[in-house]
Amino acid sequence: MHFRFSLIMAAARTQSLVLSMRHSSFMLGNALTSTVMRRKLNPFRSISFSTTFSPRPLTRRKISDVFTSTTSCGRNATSRLASISTTSMFIKDKELINNMLFRIRKCNHISQRVQDSLLDFVIDGSVVGKTTDAVAKCLCNASPSSKPIFEISTTTSNTRVVTLTEAAGSTLESRSEAIMSVMINLRSQGLITGWRDELLPLSKGFYDAPLALVERAGAGFLGMQQYGVHINGFVRSPDDDESGGSGVGEERMWMARRSVTKSKYPGMLDHIVAGGQPAGLGLMENVLKECMEEAGITEDVTRKGIQAAGAISYEGFEDFNTSGGGGSTEIDGFISRSVLFCYDLELPPDFVPDAVDGEVGEFFQWSIEEVIESMHNDYYDPIKPNCYLVIIDFLLRRGHISPEVPGYLDVLRELRSGYCG
C-alpha cells in the first residue's frame, strides 16, 4: 500500500512539472508571437533581436513570474516601437493619406447644383443612367427624324425621368439602332468627338443582359454605368544578395504617356495598359487584347504575370467643355459612373513595352517613391484622374502605407464610392 502511494505521488509531481513546463512554453510563445505581430504592424521600421541560448539546469518558476516577464517584454517592445516611429514619418504618411483622398474625391465630386438637376434614365422600369436637365433636353431634341427617340416624362411619384419613346422599340436591336441614330446626329453637330466604333453594353448591372448597345464616345450623354480593365504593370529590380538582401527587389511601376492625339486627356500620364470593357468580350479576353494592342505584351507574358486584384468605383461630374466635348454652351456636363477592374501584372525585368496601336506617346518606369510623389495636388505632371484610384488601391494592397496611419480606412472606403453592380 505504501509503495502504491509513493508511485501515485511521484506521478503527480511529474505531471505538475510537465504542466508547469507547458505553461511556460505557452507564455513564451505568446510573447514571441506578440513581438512578431508588432513588427508586422509597422512595416516602416524593423527591430533586431539577439537571443543567446545556454544550457542551464531546469528551474521551476512561479506562474506569476512568467506573467511578469511577459508583461515586461510587451512594455519594452512597445516602448521601443514608439521611440522609433518618429514625428516626421507620421507627418509624411498623414500627408500621403490626404493627397490620396484629394485624388479620389476629384473623381467623386458632384456639386449640389448638379445633383439638384439630375434625372434618372429609365428603361423598362430600371435606372440605367443619370443625366443633367440640359443633357436630357439635348437628347430629346437630337432625333434625326420627326419622331423623338428620347423623352422626359413624369412618374406616378411625380418624379421627372428620361426614357425611350415607342419609336425606339423594345428589343436590343431596335433600341441600339435608335440610340445610335441620336449619337450620329450629335456627332454631326460636333457635340460628340473621338468616335471609337466600340459598343458598350447598357444594362442594370455588369452581370445583367444588355438592354441596348451604345457607342462608347456617346456613353457620357446617358450617364450610363461603364466598366473597364486597368493594369498595374510593374517589375522587381534585381536585389543585391551579397549586401544581405531578401532576394526580392524593389518594385517599379511602368507608366505610359497618352498620345497627344487622344480625344480625352491628351498627353497625360496613364497606366501601361487600360481600356473600356466592350460588349461581347470577357474581362480576361479584354485584358489580353489591350495588353497586346497598347503595349505589345504577348499573351504568354500576360498570362504568366497577371493577377486579378479587385475593383474600384466612382461617380462624378465631368464638365463638358473640359472633357473632350465640342464646346457647347447649352450642355453643362456628364455624370461619369464607372467600375474599373484592377489587375496586377508582374513583367520580366528586361521587358520593354511597345506602343502597337499608337495610343501611347512613351513608356517609362517610376519608383514607388515617384508614384507617391505624383499624388500631390499641385504635381506638375499628373496622372489621368481615374488611374490614380487604381494606383492608390495597388499601394494599399502591396503594403506601401501602414494601416495604422489615421485616414487609411477613409481611403479604403472611398475607393469604392460609386455603384458597384
VEXGULUM-595635 format. One line per field, with one value per residue (C-alpha): residue number from 1; y negated, z, x. Coordinates in nm, 3 decimals. Layout:
// residues N
n: [NUM	...]
y: [Y	...]
z: [Z	...]
x: [X	...]
This chain:
// residues 421
n: [1	2	3	4	5	6	7	8	9	10	11	12	13	14	15	16	17	18	19	20	21	22	23	24	25	26	27	28	29	30	31	32	33	34	35	36	37	38	39	40	41	42	43	44	45	46	47	48	49	50	51	52	53	54	55	56	57	58	59	60	61	62	63	64	65	66	67	68	69	70	71	72	73	74	75	76	77	78	79	80	81	82	83	84	85	86	87	88	89	90	91	92	93	94	95	96	97	98	99	100	101	102	103	104	105	106	107	108	109	110	111	112	113	114	115	116	117	118	119	120	121	122	123	124	125	126	127	128	129	130	131	132	133	134	135	136	137	138	139	140	141	142	143	144	145	146	147	148	149	150	151	152	153	154	155	156	157	158	159	160	161	162	163	164	165	166	167	168	169	170	171	172	173	174	175	176	177	178	179	180	181	182	183	184	185	186	187	188	189	190	191	192	193	194	195	196	197	198	199	200	201	202	203	204	205	206	207	208	209	210	211	212	213	214	215	216	217	218	219	220	221	222	223	224	225	226	227	228	229	230	231	232	233	234	235	236	237	238	239	240	241	242	243	244	245	246	247	248	249	250	251	252	253	254	255	256	257	258	259	260	261	262	263	264	265	266	267	268	269	270	271	272	273	274	275	276	277	278	279	280	281	282	283	284	285	286	287	288	289	290	291	292	293	294	295	296	297	298	299	300	301	302	303	304	305	306	307	308	309	310	311	312	313	314	315	316	317	318	319	320	321	322	323	324	325	326	327	328	329	330	331	332	333	334	335	336	337	338	339	340	341	342	343	344	345	346	347	348	349	350	351	352	353	354	355	356	357	358	359	360	361	362	363	364	365	366	367	368	369	370	371	372	373	374	375	376	377	378	379	380	381	382	383	384	385	386	387	388	389	390	391	392	393	394	395	396	397	398	399	400	401	402	403	404	405	406	407	408	409	410	411	412	413	414	415	416	417	418	419	420	421]
y: [0.000	-0.240	-0.152	-0.234	-0.565	-0.657	-0.578	-0.796	-1.088	-1.055	-1.057	-1.363	-1.552	-1.458	-1.576	-1.905	-1.962	-1.887	-2.126	-2.399	-2.348	-2.359	-2.679	-2.846	-2.737	-2.870	-3.208	-3.233	-3.152	-3.426	-3.676	-3.589	-3.594	-3.930	-4.067	-3.934	-4.087	-4.423	-4.413	-4.337	-4.624	-4.874	-4.785	-5.107	-5.005	-4.680	-4.572	-4.343	-4.090	-3.868	-3.561	-3.352	-3.001	-2.845	-2.507	-2.555	-2.323	-2.328	-2.556	-2.564	-2.914	-3.051	-3.137	-3.495	-3.518	-3.415	-3.677	-3.947	-3.861	-3.856	-4.188	-4.348	-4.219	-4.369	-4.706	-4.718	-4.622	-4.873	-5.143	-5.071	-5.081	-5.414	-5.561	-5.470	-5.597	-5.947	-6.250	-6.323	-5.978	-6.021	-6.362	-6.222	-5.932	-6.159	-6.393	-6.097	-5.996	-6.349	-6.353	-6.017	-6.143	-6.453	-6.238	-6.006	-6.292	-6.461	-6.164	-6.161	-6.524	-6.632	-6.979	-7.030	-7.239	-6.949	-6.695	-6.902	-6.894	-6.520	-6.298	-5.919	-5.747	-5.462	-5.163	-4.905	-5.047	-5.012	-5.303	-5.263	-5.615	-5.972	-6.299	-6.666	-6.851	-7.024	-6.695	-6.536	-6.818	-6.783	-6.412	-6.480	-6.731	-6.522	-6.271	-6.259	-6.220	-6.379	-6.103	-6.161	-5.873	-6.021	-6.196	-6.343	-6.203	-6.220	-5.908	-5.830	-5.964	-6.298	-6.245	-6.357	-6.090	-6.036	-5.741	-5.597	-5.653	-5.386	-5.480	-5.312	-4.975	-4.717	-4.485	-4.501	-4.562	-4.831	-5.024	-5.005	-5.137	-5.415	-5.535	-5.511	-5.740	-6.006	-5.967	-6.001	-6.318	-6.461	-6.377	-6.564	-6.867	-6.845	-6.754	-6.406	-6.378	-6.095	-5.839	-5.490	-5.242	-5.047	-4.937	-4.931	-4.736	-4.945	-4.734	-4.735	-4.574	-4.410	-4.058	-4.151	-4.117	-4.446	-4.646	-4.829	-4.874	-5.227	-5.388	-5.448	-5.811	-5.891	-5.695	-6.010	-6.159	-5.879	-5.879	-5.501	-5.270	-5.195	-4.924	-4.891	-4.700	-4.876	-4.702	-4.793	-4.681	-4.650	-4.492	-4.398	-4.540	-4.281	-4.264	-4.253	-3.931	-3.995	-4.300	-4.095	-4.149	-3.941	-3.823	-4.031	-4.354	-4.694	-4.730	-4.980	-5.069	-5.102	-5.427	-5.548	-5.892	-5.920	-6.028	-6.398	-6.298	-6.134	-6.300	-6.289	-6.375	-6.405	-6.385	-6.290	-6.006	-5.675	-5.308	-5.090	-4.929	-5.029	-5.006	-5.014	-4.688	-4.644	-4.429	-4.068	-4.027	-3.865	-4.051	-3.837	-3.842	-4.220	-4.223	-4.008	-4.221	-4.555	-4.434	-4.338	-4.644	-4.913	-4.782	-4.485	-4.244	-3.898	-3.657	-3.420	-3.705	-3.842	-3.507	-3.431	-3.754	-3.867	-3.857	-3.986	-4.233	-4.351	-4.667	-5.035	-5.252	-5.621	-5.863	-6.222	-6.513	-6.591	-6.941	-6.917	-7.188	-7.034	-6.663	-6.647	-6.794	-7.020	-7.345	-7.372	-7.643	-7.451	-7.133	-7.162	-6.821	-6.449	-6.213	-5.973	-5.637	-5.361	-5.035	-4.959	-4.602	-4.608	-4.373	-4.345	-4.238	-4.149	-4.185	-4.049	-4.295	-4.319	-4.371	-4.688	-4.785	-4.886	-5.121	-4.897	-5.092	-5.439	-5.544	-5.590	-5.851	-5.694	-5.437	-5.474	-5.335	-5.506	-5.404	-5.373	-5.696	-5.876	-5.733	-5.858	-6.200	-6.238	-6.225	-6.587	-6.809	-7.051	-6.791	-6.936	-6.627	-6.445	-6.107	-6.075	-6.121	-5.776	-5.598	-5.744	-5.539	-5.210	-5.303	-5.401	-5.064	-4.899	-5.091	-4.985	-4.621	-4.599	-4.740	-5.068	-5.253	-5.132	-5.079	-5.242	-5.585	-5.781	-5.810	-5.472	-5.336	-5.653	-5.588	-5.223	-5.310	-5.599	-5.391	-5.236	-5.544	-5.465	-5.198	-4.853	-4.639]
z: [0.000	0.094	-0.233	-0.443	-0.261	-0.336	-0.704	-0.718	-0.551	-0.788	-1.089	-0.952	-0.909	-1.264	-1.405	-1.214	-1.356	-1.711	-1.677	-1.545	-1.839	-2.087	-1.936	-1.950	-2.313	-2.397	-2.241	-2.418	-2.748	-2.687	-2.614	-2.934	-3.141	-2.996	-3.090	-3.447	-3.482	-3.358	-3.619	-3.895	-3.793	-3.859	-4.196	-4.198	-3.914	-3.828	-3.488	-3.433	-3.151	-3.048	-2.839	-2.677	-2.563	-2.292	-2.132	-1.775	-1.519	-1.545	-1.276	-1.187	-1.196	-1.045	-1.285	-1.155	-1.264	-1.617	-1.640	-1.502	-1.753	-2.046	-1.950	-1.912	-2.254	-2.406	-2.241	-2.354	-2.714	-2.733	-2.590	-2.850	-3.132	-3.010	-2.990	-3.350	-3.501	-3.550	-3.585	-3.932	-4.058	-3.917	-4.082	-4.415	-4.401	-4.299	-4.587	-4.827	-4.695	-4.752	-5.105	-5.179	-5.058	-5.274	-5.585	-5.501	-5.436	-5.765	-5.936	-5.698	-5.682	-5.788	-5.680	-5.513	-5.808	-6.047	-5.812	-5.797	-6.178	-6.229	-6.397	-6.397	-6.735	-6.714	-6.941	-6.853	-6.504	-6.431	-6.379	-6.627	-6.630	-6.498	-6.692	-6.617	-6.726	-7.003	-7.146	-7.123	-7.333	-7.582	-7.625	-7.674	-7.950	-8.128	-8.309	-8.680	-8.770	-8.667	-8.415	-8.100	-7.952	-7.602	-7.392	-7.044	-6.855	-6.506	-6.295	-6.066	-5.778	-5.962	-6.048	-6.383	-6.571	-6.916	-7.111	-7.461	-7.670	-7.852	-8.165	-8.010	-7.997	-7.725	-7.849	-7.807	-8.179	-8.219	-7.911	-8.014	-8.363	-8.229	-7.976	-8.240	-8.473	-8.200	-8.130	-8.501	-8.515	-8.211	-8.375	-8.689	-8.469	-8.320	-7.974	-7.973	-8.059	-8.053	-8.216	-8.127	-8.321	-7.994	-7.842	-7.468	-7.300	-7.143	-6.859	-6.498	-6.382	-6.505	-6.499	-6.649	-7.015	-7.207	-7.286	-7.568	-7.712	-7.712	-7.897	-7.636	-7.736	-7.660	-7.335	-7.126	-7.265	-7.098	-6.771	-6.804	-6.587	-6.768	-6.698	-6.774	-6.705	-6.565	-6.536	-6.282	-6.473	-6.252	-6.233	-5.945	-5.969	-5.904	-5.535	-5.423	-5.222	-5.124	-4.925	-4.721	-4.944	-4.918	-5.277	-5.359	-5.537	-5.521	-5.714	-6.000	-6.196	-6.572	-6.672	-7.009	-7.156	-7.363	-7.723	-7.783	-8.045	-7.789	-7.765	-7.384	-7.155	-7.439	-7.325	-6.966	-6.775	-6.767	-6.682	-6.904	-7.019	-6.964	-7.166	-7.159	-7.135	-7.467	-7.533	-7.627	-7.456	-7.125	-6.881	-6.937	-7.313	-7.294	-7.075	-7.327	-7.620	-7.457	-7.338	-7.691	-7.862	-7.623	-7.502	-7.717	-7.424	-7.568	-7.437	-7.277	-7.086	-6.975	-6.858	-6.667	-6.466	-6.445	-6.127	-6.072	-5.781	-5.722	-5.845	-5.764	-5.845	-5.869	-5.968	-6.056	-6.285	-6.597	-6.732	-7.099	-7.215	-7.043	-7.102	-7.478	-7.566	-7.858	-7.666	-7.644	-7.425	-7.388	-7.230	-6.887	-6.842	-6.790	-6.497	-6.510	-6.348	-6.365	-6.220	-6.302	-6.262	-6.130	-6.237	-6.126	-6.398	-6.298	-6.604	-6.666	-6.560	-6.918	-7.079	-7.286	-7.390	-7.746	-7.844	-8.110	-8.172	-8.140	-7.840	-7.622	-7.676	-7.446	-7.174	-6.871	-6.522	-6.191	-5.846	-5.581	-5.428	-5.759	-5.784	-5.433	-5.514	-5.804	-5.556	-5.454	-5.559	-5.733	-5.903	-6.228	-6.447	-6.305	-6.397	-6.561	-6.277	-6.264	-6.289	-5.953	-5.786	-5.926	-5.831	-5.477	-5.441	-5.557	-5.299	-5.017	-5.121	-5.161	-4.814	-4.917	-4.647	-4.298	-4.189	-3.859	-4.024	-3.946	-4.258	-4.402	-4.370	-4.527	-4.834	-4.843	-4.822	-5.069	-5.339	-5.392	-5.369	-5.686	-5.759	-5.776	-5.964]
x: [0.000	0.282	0.458	0.146	0.102	0.465	0.411	0.097	0.276	0.573	0.337	0.159	0.487	0.589	0.255	0.284	0.632	0.513	0.218	0.446	0.684	0.392	0.259	0.598	0.637	0.289	0.360	0.695	0.525	0.270	0.543	0.728	0.407	0.313	0.656	0.624	0.278	0.403	0.679	0.427	0.203	0.482	0.640	0.843	1.074	1.247	1.373	1.668	1.666	1.954	1.883	2.153	2.079	2.294	2.229	2.112	1.953	1.573	1.434	1.067	0.922	0.607	0.326	0.334	0.699	0.606	0.328	0.557	0.827	0.584	0.422	0.761	0.863	0.546	0.605	0.967	0.886	0.601	0.824	1.092	0.833	0.703	1.050	1.138	0.808	0.937	0.715	0.849	0.749	0.397	0.360	0.480	0.232	-0.055	0.029	0.017	-0.326	-0.455	-0.312	-0.475	-0.812	-0.771	-0.719	-1.009	-1.250	-1.166	-1.334	-1.630	-1.736	-2.085	-2.190	-2.525	-2.638	-2.574	-2.731	-3.048	-3.074	-3.020	-3.276	-3.267	-3.252	-3.502	-3.569	-3.836	-3.860	-3.489	-3.249	-2.963	-2.817	-2.821	-2.824	-2.849	-3.159	-2.961	-2.829	-3.174	-3.325	-3.040	-3.115	-3.485	-3.410	-3.145	-3.366	-3.279	-3.647	-3.974	-4.027	-3.820	-3.623	-3.585	-3.846	-3.881	-4.178	-4.318	-4.363	-4.654	-4.444	-4.418	-4.050	-3.911	-3.713	-3.563	-3.700	-3.709	-4.018	-4.214	-4.019	-3.713	-3.890	-3.850	-3.576	-3.200	-3.153	-3.420	-3.309	-2.945	-3.022	-3.245	-2.987	-2.714	-2.913	-2.919	-2.547	-2.462	-2.670	-2.489	-2.157	-2.258	-2.331	-1.984	-2.117	-1.964	-1.596	-1.345	-1.577	-1.449	-1.665	-1.675	-2.006	-2.066	-2.347	-2.622	-2.760	-2.883	-2.558	-2.241	-2.383	-2.722	-2.817	-2.777	-3.089	-2.907	-2.558	-2.415	-2.122	-1.852	-1.795	-2.158	-2.192	-2.144	-2.464	-2.658	-2.465	-2.457	-2.251	-1.927	-1.672	-1.305	-0.985	-0.677	-0.342	-0.075	0.234	0.540	0.883	1.109	1.458	1.734	1.825	2.187	2.201	2.563	2.456	2.216	1.912	1.599	1.617	1.305	1.390	1.227	0.902	0.896	0.583	0.562	0.390	0.261	0.210	-0.104	-0.072	-0.132	-0.392	-0.624	-0.964	-0.962	-0.671	-0.415	-0.055	-0.138	0.025	-0.160	-0.133	0.083	-0.246	-0.609	-0.926	-1.304	-1.495	-1.680	-1.985	-1.916	-1.578	-1.492	-1.270	-0.960	-1.016	-1.014	-0.701	-0.513	-0.634	-0.546	-0.204	-0.108	-0.258	-0.138	0.198	0.296	0.271	0.225	-0.037	0.213	0.385	0.047	-0.088	0.230	0.231	-0.133	-0.340	-0.693	-0.693	-1.049	-1.220	-1.272	-1.573	-1.652	-1.926	-1.853	-1.931	-1.728	-1.754	-1.847	-1.609	-1.304	-1.367	-1.334	-1.674	-1.745	-1.762	-2.141	-2.287	-2.614	-2.471	-2.314	-2.158	-2.194	-2.223	-1.929	-2.010	-1.752	-1.631	-1.268	-1.148	-0.792	-0.515	-0.153	0.089	0.445	0.665	1.015	1.290	1.419	1.075	1.032	0.675	0.591	0.305	0.148	-0.175	-0.020	-0.231	0.080	0.349	0.609	0.666	0.890	0.941	0.875	0.989	0.719	0.853	0.795	0.443	0.368	0.516	0.271	-0.020	0.043	-0.246	-0.008	0.211	0.342	0.276	-0.028	-0.171	-0.513	-0.765	-0.928	-0.591	-0.497	-0.769	-0.637	-0.279	-0.382	-0.554	-0.229	-0.023	-0.254	-0.265	0.113	0.174	0.335	0.144	0.064	-0.299	-0.201	-0.191	-0.513	-0.727	-0.624	-0.979	-1.121	-0.907	-1.009	-1.379	-1.378	-1.206	-1.549	-1.769	-1.963	-2.220	-2.058	-2.303]
